[in-house]
Amino acid sequence: MTLQRISILGLGLIGGSLAKAIRHNRPGSVIIGLDTRSEYLDMALKERVIHKRAASLKEAVAHADIIFLCTPVGTIPPLIKAIAKDIRKGTVVTDAGSTKAAIVETAERYLPPDVFFVGGHPMAGTEHSGYTASIPHLFENAYYILTPLASTPAQVVDSLKYLLSSIGAIPLVMEPRLHDRIVGCISHLPHVVAAALINAVQNIDDPQHLKERLAAGGFRDITRIASSNPHMWRDISLSNSNQLLELIDHMIDSLSIFRNYITDNDPQGVEEFFSRAKKFRDSLPTLQSLALAPYHHLYVDVEDRPGIIGKIASLLGDHGINIKNLRIIHSREDEPGGCLVISFSDVPSLNKACEVLTAQGFKTYTK
């Protein structure tokens, strides 16, 4: 099915970036925008990101092939209820909320059976918000979780996956409650922990304000996400409260265990605490790139010398081959140097890269 008439409700960071990405990558699409902030609509029109600003919810959804709901997560369920009666038969409705279970349940209950809903969550964003923070390449190489209803036809999901792939995203279909648990672990809990750490540190008595003067490096890195929009994270936390409460209990248990190691002066326990965390953290890039990303990997033997990675990247770029991911591993203990793993989105790109690099004397192989 074709998804040419696209309505985006909410032109903040995500909605604005979607509009820009679709306009850039799918020039045949007609984009209708709606937002409570007139200045966002004015900017989007001036920049030719949208073709038209809708005057009402009814006008925004009445003739759309696909509707993106990009408003704060707490407003999406009532928004679904508000537009349900005005959506035409065959329209695809999706959202960009950070939690999925409650939204999917609302869509299943209120949308007509001839309107197709697919929950969505782009795993992309910054600590900034609003249309002025939106960028057309926000979704490139980012996972975009889809949580369709059981009744949503496969071809509808495939059409949405195709659209999202065209803007550089990596669609991944998942069950709504599993999604909420996973993102609770890797996104929602870290935001709570970062905010808690900041609040704990600022409450420590420091009349000379040395904390602020010396805070840098690791402290700023691990607390960066505490600068995110408080209003948005209020809604996310409350909408995923069941999962988040359980995860907070796990976090408290983990801190209690470490506290006991310190209280008992247990060096082995302290070291094991950090070692277990390091082992899992060091495994994350491999788990992500090999287990989830639908990429094709080329392994290239490289010498450990300056400029080698740039040379390989330039060779591939000169031949019009797009790299989706790149990393270095040490694959053999008994030989010097390492191995470069280059990821491509399709087999033709993989084969062409293999041919180009082999012709230049590099040893390549695939797994």
C-alpha positions as CSV (number, residue, x, y, z in Angstrom):
1,M,0.0,0.0,0.0
2,T,1.2,3.5,-0.7
3,L,1.6,6.0,2.2
4,Q,1.8,9.3,0.3
5,R,-0.5,11.6,2.3
6,I,1.2,11.9,5.7
7,S,-0.2,13.8,8.7
8,I,2.1,14.6,11.6
9,L,0.5,15.7,14.8
10,G,3.1,17.3,17.0
11,L,6.1,19.0,15.4
12,G,8.6,18.9,18.3
13,L,11.9,17.1,18.1
14,I,10.5,13.8,16.9
15,G,7.6,15.0,14.8
16,G,9.8,17.8,13.2
17,S,12.6,15.4,12.5
18,L,10.1,12.9,10.9
19,A,8.7,15.7,8.7
20,K,12.2,16.7,7.6
21,A,13.4,13.2,7.0
22,I,10.3,12.2,5.0
23,R,10.4,15.4,3.0
24,H,14.1,14.8,2.1
25,N,13.9,11.1,1.4
26,R,10.3,10.8,0.0
27,P,9.8,14.0,-2.1
28,G,6.5,12.6,-3.5
29,S,4.8,12.6,-0.2
30,V,2.5,15.4,0.9
31,I,3.0,16.3,4.6
32,I,0.3,18.0,6.7
33,G,1.3,19.4,10.1
34,L,-0.5,20.2,13.3
35,D,0.8,21.6,16.5
36,T,-0.5,23.7,19.4
37,R,2.5,26.0,18.9
38,S,1.9,28.2,15.9
39,E,5.6,29.2,15.7
40,Y,6.5,25.6,15.0
41,L,4.0,25.4,12.1
42,D,5.3,28.8,10.8
43,M,8.9,27.6,10.8
44,A,8.0,24.3,9.2
45,L,6.1,26.0,6.4
46,K,8.8,28.6,5.9
47,E,11.4,25.9,5.6
48,R,9.1,23.9,3.2
49,V,9.2,20.9,5.6
50,I,5.4,20.6,5.5
51,H,3.1,21.4,2.7
52,K,0.2,22.6,4.7
53,R,-0.8,23.4,8.3
54,A,-4.1,21.9,9.5
55,A,-6.6,24.1,11.2
56,S,-8.1,21.3,13.3
57,L,-7.7,17.7,14.3
58,K,-10.4,16.7,11.9
59,E,-8.7,18.4,9.0
60,A,-5.4,16.9,9.9
61,V,-6.6,13.3,9.8
62,A,-9.5,13.2,7.4
63,H,-7.6,12.5,4.2
64,A,-4.4,11.0,5.5
65,D,-2.9,7.7,4.3
66,I,-0.8,7.6,7.5
67,I,-1.0,9.6,10.7
68,F,2.0,10.0,13.1
69,L,1.1,10.9,16.6
70,C,4.2,12.7,17.9
71,T,2.8,14.4,21.0
72,P,3.9,13.8,24.6
73,V,3.3,10.2,25.6
74,G,0.6,11.1,28.2
75,T,-1.5,12.8,25.6
76,I,-1.5,10.0,23.0
77,P,-4.3,7.9,24.4
78,P,-6.8,10.8,24.6
79,L,-5.6,12.0,21.2
80,I,-6.5,8.6,19.7
81,K,-9.9,8.8,21.2
82,A,-10.4,12.3,19.9
83,I,-9.5,11.5,16.2
84,A,-11.1,8.0,16.0
85,K,-14.4,9.1,14.5
86,D,-12.7,11.3,11.8
87,I,-10.2,8.8,10.3
88,R,-11.1,7.4,7.0
89,K,-11.2,3.7,6.2
90,G,-7.8,2.1,5.5
91,T,-5.7,4.8,7.2
92,V,-2.6,3.7,9.1
93,V,-2.2,5.3,12.6
94,T,1.1,5.1,14.4
95,D,2.7,7.0,17.3
96,A,6.1,7.9,18.6
97,G,5.6,7.4,22.3
98,S,8.3,6.0,24.6
99,T,5.9,3.5,26.2
100,K,3.5,1.2,24.3
101,A,1.2,-1.0,26.3
102,A,-1.4,1.7,27.3
103,I,-1.3,3.3,23.9
104,V,-1.8,0.0,22.1
105,E,-4.7,-0.9,24.4
106,T,-6.4,2.5,23.7
107,A,-6.0,2.1,20.0
108,E,-7.4,-1.5,20.1
109,R,-10.4,-0.2,22.1
110,Y,-11.3,3.0,20.3
111,L,-10.1,2.8,16.7
112,P,-12.6,1.4,14.1
113,P,-11.7,-2.1,12.8
114,D,-11.0,-0.7,9.3
115,V,-8.3,1.7,10.6
116,F,-4.9,0.0,11.1
117,F,-2.8,0.8,14.2
118,V,0.9,0.2,14.6
119,G,2.6,1.4,17.8
120,G,5.9,3.1,17.2
121,H,8.9,4.2,19.2
122,P,12.0,5.7,17.5
123,M,15.0,5.0,19.7
124,A,16.5,8.3,18.8
125,G,16.5,11.8,20.4
126,T,18.6,14.3,22.2
127,E,18.4,16.1,25.6
128,H,17.0,19.0,23.6
129,S,13.4,19.4,22.6
130,G,11.1,21.3,20.2
131,Y,11.0,21.9,16.5
132,T,14.2,24.0,16.5
133,A,16.1,20.9,17.8
134,S,14.8,18.6,15.0
135,I,17.1,17.3,12.3
136,P,16.5,15.3,9.1
137,H,19.0,12.6,9.9
138,L,17.9,11.9,13.5
139,F,16.6,8.4,12.7
140,E,19.6,7.2,10.6
141,N,20.9,3.9,11.9
142,A,18.5,4.1,14.9
143,Y,16.2,1.3,15.9
144,Y,12.5,2.1,15.4
145,I,10.4,-0.2,17.5
146,L,7.0,-1.2,16.0
147,T,4.2,-2.8,18.1
148,P,1.3,-3.6,15.8
149,L,-2.1,-4.9,17.0
150,A,-2.7,-8.6,16.5
151,S,-5.4,-7.6,13.9
152,T,-3.1,-5.3,11.9
153,P,-2.4,-6.9,8.5
154,A,1.2,-7.8,7.7
155,Q,1.2,-5.7,4.5
156,V,0.4,-2.6,6.6
157,V,3.4,-3.3,8.9
158,D,5.6,-3.9,5.9
159,S,4.5,-0.6,4.3
160,L,5.4,1.3,7.5
161,K,8.7,-0.6,7.8
162,Y,9.5,0.4,4.2
163,L,8.7,4.1,4.9
164,L,10.9,4.1,8.0
165,S,13.7,2.3,6.3
166,S,13.7,5.0,3.6
167,I,14.6,7.6,6.2
168,G,17.4,5.5,7.5
169,A,15.8,3.9,10.5
170,I,16.0,0.2,11.4
171,P,12.5,-1.2,12.1
172,L,12.1,-3.9,14.7
173,V,8.8,-5.5,15.6
174,M,8.1,-6.3,19.2
175,E,5.3,-7.1,21.6
176,P,4.1,-4.0,23.5
177,R,4.7,-5.2,27.1
178,L,8.1,-6.6,26.2
179,H,9.0,-3.3,24.7
180,D,8.0,-1.4,27.9
181,R,10.1,-3.7,30.0
182,I,13.2,-3.5,27.7
183,V,13.1,0.3,27.3
184,G,12.4,0.6,31.0
185,C,15.7,-1.1,31.6
186,I,17.8,0.7,29.1
187,S,16.2,4.1,28.9
188,H,13.7,5.0,31.6
189,L,15.6,3.6,34.7
190,P,18.9,5.3,33.5
191,H,17.1,8.7,33.3
192,V,15.8,8.2,36.9
193,V,19.2,7.1,38.1
194,A,20.9,10.1,36.4
195,A,18.4,12.5,38.0
196,A,18.8,10.8,41.4
197,L,22.5,11.1,41.2
198,I,22.4,14.8,40.4
199,N,19.9,15.4,43.2
200,A,22.0,13.5,45.7
201,V,25.1,15.4,44.8
202,Q,23.5,18.8,44.8
203,N,22.1,18.2,48.3
204,I,25.6,17.5,49.7
205,D,26.7,20.5,51.8
206,D,29.4,22.4,49.9
207,P,29.5,26.2,50.8
208,Q,32.4,26.8,48.4
209,H,30.5,25.2,45.5
210,L,33.5,23.0,44.6
211,K,31.1,20.3,43.2
212,E,30.1,22.5,40.4
213,R,33.6,23.7,39.7
214,L,35.2,20.3,39.6
215,A,32.4,18.2,38.1
216,A,33.6,17.1,34.7
217,G,34.6,14.0,32.7
218,G,32.8,10.9,34.0
219,F,30.3,12.8,36.1
220,R,29.1,14.9,33.3
221,D,29.0,11.9,30.9
222,I,26.9,9.6,33.1
223,T,24.5,12.5,34.1
224,R,24.1,14.0,30.6
225,I,20.5,12.6,30.2
226,A,19.5,14.4,33.4
227,S,19.2,17.5,31.2
228,S,16.3,16.0,29.3
229,N,12.8,17.6,29.3
230,P,11.3,17.1,32.9
231,H,7.7,17.4,31.6
232,M,8.4,14.6,29.1
233,W,10.0,12.3,31.6
234,R,7.2,12.9,34.1
235,D,4.8,11.5,31.5
236,I,7.1,8.6,30.5
237,S,7.7,7.6,34.1
238,L,4.0,7.6,35.0
239,S,3.0,5.8,31.8
240,N,5.5,2.9,32.5
241,S,5.1,3.0,36.3
242,N,4.6,-0.8,36.8
243,Q,7.8,-1.7,35.0
244,L,9.7,1.2,36.4
245,L,8.8,0.4,40.0
246,E,10.1,-3.1,39.7
247,L,13.3,-1.9,38.0
248,I,13.8,0.7,40.8
249,D,13.6,-2.1,43.3
250,H,16.3,-4.0,41.4
251,M,18.4,-0.9,41.5
252,I,17.9,-0.5,45.2
253,D,18.9,-4.1,45.7
254,S,22.0,-3.7,43.7
255,L,23.1,-0.6,45.7
256,S,22.3,-2.4,48.9
257,I,24.6,-5.3,47.9
258,F,27.4,-2.9,47.1
259,R,26.8,-1.0,50.4
260,N,27.1,-4.3,52.3
261,Y,30.5,-5.0,50.5
262,I,31.7,-1.7,51.8
263,T,30.3,-2.1,55.3
264,D,31.9,-5.6,55.5
265,N,35.2,-4.3,54.1
266,D,35.0,-7.0,51.4
267,P,37.5,-6.2,48.6
268,Q,36.6,-9.4,46.6
269,G,32.9,-8.5,46.6
270,V,33.7,-4.9,45.6
271,E,35.9,-6.0,42.7
272,E,33.4,-8.6,41.6
273,F,30.6,-5.9,41.6
274,F,32.7,-3.8,39.2
275,S,33.9,-6.8,37.2
276,R,30.4,-8.1,36.5
277,A,29.3,-4.7,35.3
278,K,32.4,-4.3,33.1
279,K,31.9,-7.7,31.5
280,F,28.3,-6.9,30.5
281,R,29.1,-3.3,29.5
282,D,31.9,-4.4,27.2
283,S,29.7,-6.9,25.5
284,L,27.0,-4.4,24.5
285,P,28.4,-3.2,21.1
286,T,28.8,-6.8,20.0
287,L,25.3,-7.8,21.2
288,Q,23.8,-4.9,19.5
289,S,25.5,-5.1,16.1
290,L,25.4,-8.9,15.8
291,A,22.1,-9.8,17.4
292,L,19.7,-7.1,16.4
293,A,20.9,-5.0,13.4
294,P,19.9,-6.5,10.1
295,Y,23.3,-5.8,8.7
296,H,25.8,-7.8,6.6
297,H,29.3,-7.9,8.1
298,L,32.7,-7.9,6.3
299,Y,35.8,-8.7,8.3
300,V,39.0,-7.0,7.1
301,D,42.5,-7.8,8.4
302,V,44.2,-4.5,9.2
303,E,47.6,-3.4,10.3
304,D,47.9,-1.4,13.5
305,R,49.1,1.8,11.8
306,P,47.8,5.4,11.5
307,G,45.4,6.2,8.6
308,I,44.4,2.6,7.8
309,I,40.8,3.0,8.7
310,G,40.5,6.3,6.8
311,K,42.1,4.6,3.8
312,I,39.5,1.8,3.8
313,A,36.6,4.2,4.3
314,S,37.8,6.4,1.5
315,L,38.2,3.4,-0.8
316,L,34.6,2.4,-0.2
317,G,33.3,5.9,-0.4
318,D,35.0,6.5,-3.8
319,H,33.2,3.4,-5.1
320,G,29.8,4.7,-3.8
321,I,29.5,2.0,-1.0
322,N,27.7,3.2,2.1
323,I,29.0,2.0,5.5
324,K,26.3,1.4,8.1
325,N,28.6,0.6,11.0
326,L,32.2,0.1,11.8
327,R,34.2,-1.3,14.7
328,I,37.5,-2.8,15.6
329,I,38.0,-6.2,17.3
330,H,41.1,-8.2,18.2
331,S,40.2,-11.6,16.8
332,R,43.4,-13.6,17.3
333,E,45.7,-13.5,20.3
334,D,48.8,-14.8,18.6
335,E,48.9,-12.3,15.7
336,P,49.6,-8.6,15.7
337,G,47.1,-6.0,14.7
338,G,43.3,-6.4,14.8
339,C,40.3,-6.9,12.6
340,L,38.0,-4.3,11.2
341,V,34.3,-5.2,11.0
342,I,32.4,-3.2,8.4
343,S,28.6,-3.5,8.3
344,F,26.4,-2.9,5.2
345,S,22.6,-2.8,4.8
346,D,22.5,-5.2,1.8
347,V,24.4,-8.1,0.2
348,P,25.3,-6.2,-3.0
349,S,27.1,-3.6,-1.0
350,L,28.9,-6.3,1.0
351,N,30.0,-8.1,-2.1
352,K,31.1,-4.9,-3.8
353,A,33.1,-3.8,-0.8
354,C,34.8,-7.3,-0.6
355,E,35.7,-7.0,-4.3
356,V,37.1,-3.4,-3.9
357,L,39.2,-4.2,-0.8
358,T,40.5,-7.5,-2.1
359,A,41.7,-5.8,-5.2
360,Q,43.6,-3.4,-3.0
361,G,45.4,-6.2,-1.3
362,F,43.3,-6.4,1.9
363,K,42.4,-9.8,3.2
364,T,38.6,-10.0,3.7
365,Y,36.1,-12.6,4.8
366,T,32.5,-12.9,5.9
367,K,30.7,-14.9,8.6
